[in-house]
Amino acid sequence: MHLSEIAARTPDKPAIVTTGGRTVTYAELDRRSLQVAALVRAHGLGPKDHVAVLMDNSPEFLEVAWGAQRAGQYWTPVNWHLTEEEAAYVVRDCGARLLFASPRVADLASRIAAATPGVEAVFVAGSSLDEALAPLPAEPAADEVEGTYFFYSSGTTGAPKGIRPDHAFPPFGTGLRIDHTMASTFGFGPDSVYLCPAPLYHAAPAGWSLGTLRNGGTVVLMERFDAMDCLCAIEQHRVSHVQFVPTHFVRMLKLPEEQRAAVDVSSLRVVVHAAAPCPVDVKHRMIEWFGPVLMEFYAGSEGSGMTVITSPDWLAHPGSVGRAAVGEVHIVDEVGEELPTGEIGAVYFSGGGSFEYHNDPDKTARVHDHRGWSTLGDMGRLDAEGYLYLADRRTDLIISGGVNVYPAEIEDAMIMNPAVADVAVVGVPDAEMGHSVRAVVQCAPGIVGTPELAEELRADARTRLAGFKVPRSVVFVDELPRLPNGKLLRRRVREEQGVAQTP
C-alpha cells in the first residue's frame, strides 16, 4: 500500500481520471505527492500537525491528500459550499497551518486565512501551489509516517466537531483500516475502477478514493453528480466499483426507461451505498437493474464500527443494514443494559476503532458508556441472526440526499429574524432527497404568516447557511410546544406535521 512502490510497478497506469478528460498516472501522482510533502515540511510542519483542503473534485485534491498522508499530517477536507463563517470555523478549530484551495474558491480561501491567524499560507492549485512545488524535490523523507484524515461532523447543537481518530502514525505505506477493509470485504484490487460521483470533502468519497489508490486501482472523478452522466461514465470507463447514496438511486431510476436501457452497466462488480436509509422499494429496483451487486454498509466518520450486507443477504433480510464487519453491535436501553433480540434501543459498537471529538470532551464522554462502547446516536434492533435494522437515524438529525443536516443550526440562524417568535426544524419525507428540511415557525406578535413571509425567511436563512441547509418549506403555527423549562417537544412537532418518528 505504498504509493511509490505502486508507481514503480505501474508508472504509466492511470491513477486518476476525470470525466472531463484529465488523466494522472501513478508516476505523476507519486511525484506530486512527494513535492506536496516536501512543501509541508519546508513550512516546518511535522507529523501530527494539521493542514486543510478546500478543493473541488479534481486530481489536485488527491495529490494534496497523498502529500499530507506521507508527511504524517492530520488533514481536513472543508466543504466549499459552506458559508465563509462556517468554513472558517472548521479551519480555525482544526488548527490548520496550511490551506490548499481550488481556483474556484481561491477568494474564499484568502478570506478564511485572513480571519484565521493560525493559517500560515494558502496555496491555490494552478497558480501559487504549482509555483511553490516547482523547485521542490520529488524525494521521500527518510522517516515517512502515515498521516490520516480528520473529518468534521456537526453535533446536535449544530456546531461542527472534528473527529480525531485513534491513529498511531505508523510508517507510510501501512495504510488505514478502511484501505484493508476495502480489499478484504469489497474486493478492491489493482483491476478496480472506482467511480466517485460525490464531493471529496465528504468522508466516504475521500476515504474510498484514497483506498482505491492504496490497492492499485483507478479513480474516476465526477465534478458533480448527474444521473445520465454517471451511467455514461460507468459504461465509458468500465467502472467496477462505485459508491452511491439513495438519492443517487432515485435520480437514476427516474430517468426514462429508454435512456437507462441504452447504457451498459455490466462492468459493475460492487455498488456500495450508505449515508442514509434506502427505501426498500428503491433498493429492490436497483438490484433488479444492476444485478445482485449492491453492498450496503452502516458506519460513521468516527470509525468505531461497521456493518455490511450483500444483495443476496439483503433480499433475505430486506431493510437490514447487515451484520458487524468491524467491531461488535450491541442494542442497549436507556440505562445501558443490553436488550433482547428484536427490541429497539440505542445502537452501540465495541471492539472497533476509537476516537474523540476534537475540543469537546463532554460530547466524547456522552457517546461512550462505562464499558467504552460508543454510539452514533442511532436506534435499531438486531434479529436472531445478528442483522441490524435501524429504527431511527438520530432523534433530531435530518438526512437529505445523504447529507446530515442538524435542526438546531438552522433554528439558530432563523430565530433572530424579527418576524420569528419561535422556530422548530424537522425533516419531512421527500421522494427524491429522502427527507427535506421544513421550518415550523411561530410568528412574532402582530405578524401574519404568509407565502411571501415564508420566502423572505428562506432568503434570510440563505445569507447565514449553506444552500443545502436552507429550509425547502416553511409552515406557520400559532404556538410551538415547549415544556416549562424551555425544552422543545420536537416529537410533537413531527407528529403535528404528519412525520412522527418510528416508535
Secondary structure as the mmCIF struct_conf table of DSSP 4:
data_model
#
loop_
_struct_conf.conf_type_id
_struct_conf.id
_struct_conf.beg_label_comp_id
_struct_conf.beg_label_asym_id
_struct_conf.beg_label_seq_id
_struct_conf.end_label_comp_id
_struct_conf.end_label_asym_id
_struct_conf.end_label_seq_id
HELX_RH_AL_P HELX_RH_AL_P1 LEU A 3 ARG A 9
TURN_TY1_P TURN_TY1_P1 PRO A 11 ASP A 12
BEND BEND1 LYS A 13 LYS A 13
STRN STRN1 PRO A 14 THR A 18
TURN_TY1_P TURN_TY1_P2 THR A 19 GLY A 20
BEND BEND2 GLY A 21 GLY A 21
STRN STRN2 THR A 23 THR A 25
HELX_RH_AL_P HELX_RH_AL_P2 TYR A 26 ALA A 42
TURN_TY1_P TURN_TY1_P3 HIS A 43 GLY A 44
TURN_TY1_P TURN_TY1_P4 PRO A 47 LYS A 48
STRN STRN3 HIS A 50 LEU A 54
BEND BEND3 ASN A 57 SER A 58
HELX_RH_AL_P HELX_RH_AL_P3 PRO A 59 ARG A 70
TURN_TY1_P TURN_TY1_P5 ALA A 71 GLY A 72
STRN STRN4 TYR A 74 PRO A 77
TURN_TY1_P TURN_TY1_P6 TRP A 80 HIS A 81
BEND BEND4 LEU A 82 LEU A 82
HELX_RH_AL_P HELX_RH_AL_P4 GLU A 84 CYS A 94
TURN_TY1_P TURN_TY1_P7 GLY A 95 GLY A 95
BEND BEND5 ARG A 97 ARG A 97
STRN STRN5 LEU A 98 ALA A 101
HELX_RH_3T_P HELX_RH_3T_P1 PRO A 103 VAL A 105
HELX_RH_AL_P HELX_RH_AL_P5 ALA A 106 ALA A 114
TURN_TY1_P TURN_TY1_P8 ALA A 115 ALA A 115
TURN_TY1_P TURN_TY1_P9 PRO A 117 GLY A 118
STRN STRN6 ALA A 121 VAL A 124
TURN_TY1_P TURN_TY1_P10 ALA A 125 SER A 127
HELX_RH_AL_P HELX_RH_AL_P6 SER A 128 LEU A 133
TURN_TY1_P TURN_TY1_P11 ALA A 134 PRO A 135
BEND BEND6 LEU A 136 LEU A 136
TURN_TY1_P TURN_TY1_P12 ALA A 142 ASP A 143
STRN STRN7 VAL A 145 VAL A 145
STRN STRN8 THR A 148 TYR A 149
STRN STRN9 TYR A 152 SER A 154
TURN_TY1_P TURN_TY1_P13 THR A 156 THR A 157
BEND BEND7 GLY A 158 GLY A 158
STRN STRN10 PRO A 160 PRO A 165
STRN STRN11 PRO A 171 PRO A 171
TURN_TY1_P TURN_TY1_P14 PHE A 172 GLY A 173
BEND BEND8 THR A 174 THR A 174
HELX_RH_AL_P HELX_RH_AL_P7 ARG A 177 PHE A 186
TURN_TY1_P TURN_TY1_P15 PRO A 190 ASP A 191
STRN STRN12 VAL A 193 CYS A 196
BEND BEND9 ALA A 198 ALA A 198
TURN_TY1_P TURN_TY1_P16 LEU A 200 TYR A 201
BEND BEND10 HIS A 202 HIS A 202
HELX_RH_AL_P HELX_RH_AL_P8 ALA A 203 ARG A 214
TURN_TY1_P TURN_TY1_P17 ASN A 215 GLY A 216
STRN STRN13 THR A 218 LEU A 221
BEND BEND11 GLU A 223 ARG A 224
HELX_RH_AL_P HELX_RH_AL_P9 ALA A 227 HIS A 237
TURN_TY1_P TURN_TY1_P18 ARG A 238 ARG A 238
STRN STRN14 HIS A 241 PHE A 244
HELX_RH_AL_P HELX_RH_AL_P10 PRO A 246 LEU A 253
TURN_TY1_P TURN_TY1_P19 LYS A 254 LYS A 254
BEND BEND12 LEU A 255 LEU A 255
HELX_RH_AL_P HELX_RH_AL_P11 GLU A 257 ALA A 261
TURN_TY1_P TURN_TY1_P20 ALA A 262 ALA A 262
BEND BEND13 VAL A 263 VAL A 263
TURN_TY1_P TURN_TY1_P21 SER A 266 SER A 267
BEND BEND14 ARG A 269 ARG A 269
STRN STRN15 VAL A 270 HIS A 273
BEND BEND15 ALA A 275 ALA A 276
HELX_LH_PP_P HELX_LH_PP_P1 PRO A 277 PRO A 279
HELX_RH_AL_P HELX_RH_AL_P12 VAL A 280 PHE A 290
TURN_TY1_P TURN_TY1_P22 PRO A 292 VAL A 293
STRN STRN16 LEU A 294 ALA A 299
TURN_TY1_P TURN_TY1_P23 SER A 301 GLU A 302
BEND BEND16 SER A 304 SER A 304
STRN STRN17 MET A 306 THR A 310
HELX_RH_AL_P HELX_RH_AL_P13 SER A 311 ALA A 316
BEND BEND17 HIS A 317 HIS A 317
TURN_TY1_P TURN_TY1_P24 PRO A 318 GLY A 319
STRN STRN18 GLY A 322 GLY A 322
STRN STRN19 ARG A 323 VAL A 326
BEND BEND18 GLY A 327 GLY A 327
STRN STRN20 GLU A 328 VAL A 332
TURN_TY1_P TURN_TY1_P25 GLU A 334 VAL A 335
BEND BEND19 GLY A 336 GLY A 336
HELX_LH_PP_P HELX_LH_PP_P2 GLU A 337 GLU A 337
STRN STRN21 GLU A 338 GLU A 338
HELX_LH_PP_P HELX_LH_PP_P3 LEU A 339 PRO A 340
TURN_TY1_P TURN_TY1_P26 THR A 341 GLY A 342
STRN STRN22 GLY A 345 SER A 350
BEND BEND20 GLY A 351 GLY A 352
STRN STRN23 PHE A 355 TYR A 357
TURN_TY1_P TURN_TY1_P27 HIS A 358 ASN A 359
HELX_RH_AL_P HELX_RH_AL_P14 PRO A 361 ARG A 366
TURN_TY1_P TURN_TY1_P28 VAL A 367 VAL A 367
STRN STRN24 HIS A 368 HIS A 368
TURN_TY1_P TURN_TY1_P29 HIS A 370 ARG A 371
BEND BEND21 GLY A 372 GLY A 372
STRN STRN25 SER A 374 LEU A 382
TURN_TY1_P TURN_TY1_P30 ALA A 384 GLU A 385
STRN STRN26 LEU A 388 ASP A 392
BEND BEND22 ARG A 393 ARG A 393
BEND BEND23 THR A 395 ASP A 396
STRN STRN27 ILE A 398 SER A 400
TURN_TY1_P TURN_TY1_P31 GLY A 401 GLY A 402
STRN STRN28 VAL A 403 VAL A 405
HELX_RH_AL_P HELX_RH_AL_P15 PRO A 407 MET A 414
TURN_TY1_P TURN_TY1_P32 ILE A 415 MET A 416
BEND BEND24 ASN A 417 ASN A 417
TURN_TY1_P TURN_TY1_P33 PRO A 418 ALA A 419
STRN STRN29 VAL A 420 ASP A 430
TURN_TY1_P TURN_TY1_P34 ALA A 431 MET A 433
STRN STRN30 GLY A 434 CYS A 443
HELX_LH_PP_P HELX_LH_PP_P4 ALA A 444 ALA A 444
TURN_TY1_P TURN_TY1_P35 PRO A 445 GLY A 446
HELX_RH_AL_P HELX_RH_AL_P16 PRO A 451 ARG A 462
TURN_TY1_P TURN_TY1_P36 THR A 463 ARG A 464
BEND BEND25 LEU A 465 LEU A 465
HELX_RH_3T_P HELX_RH_3T_P2 GLY A 467 LYS A 469
BEND BEND26 VAL A 470 VAL A 470
BEND BEND27 ARG A 472 ARG A 472
STRN STRN31 SER A 473 VAL A 477
BEND BEND28 ASP A 478 ASP A 478
STRN STRN32 ARG A 482 ARG A 482
TURN_TY1_P TURN_TY1_P37 PRO A 484 ASN A 485
STRN STRN33 LEU A 488 LEU A 488
HELX_RH_AL_P HELX_RH_AL_P17 ARG A 490 GLU A 496
TURN_TY1_P TURN_TY1_P38 GLN A 497 GLY A 498
HELX_LH_PP_P HELX_LH_PP_P5 ALA A 500 THR A 502
#
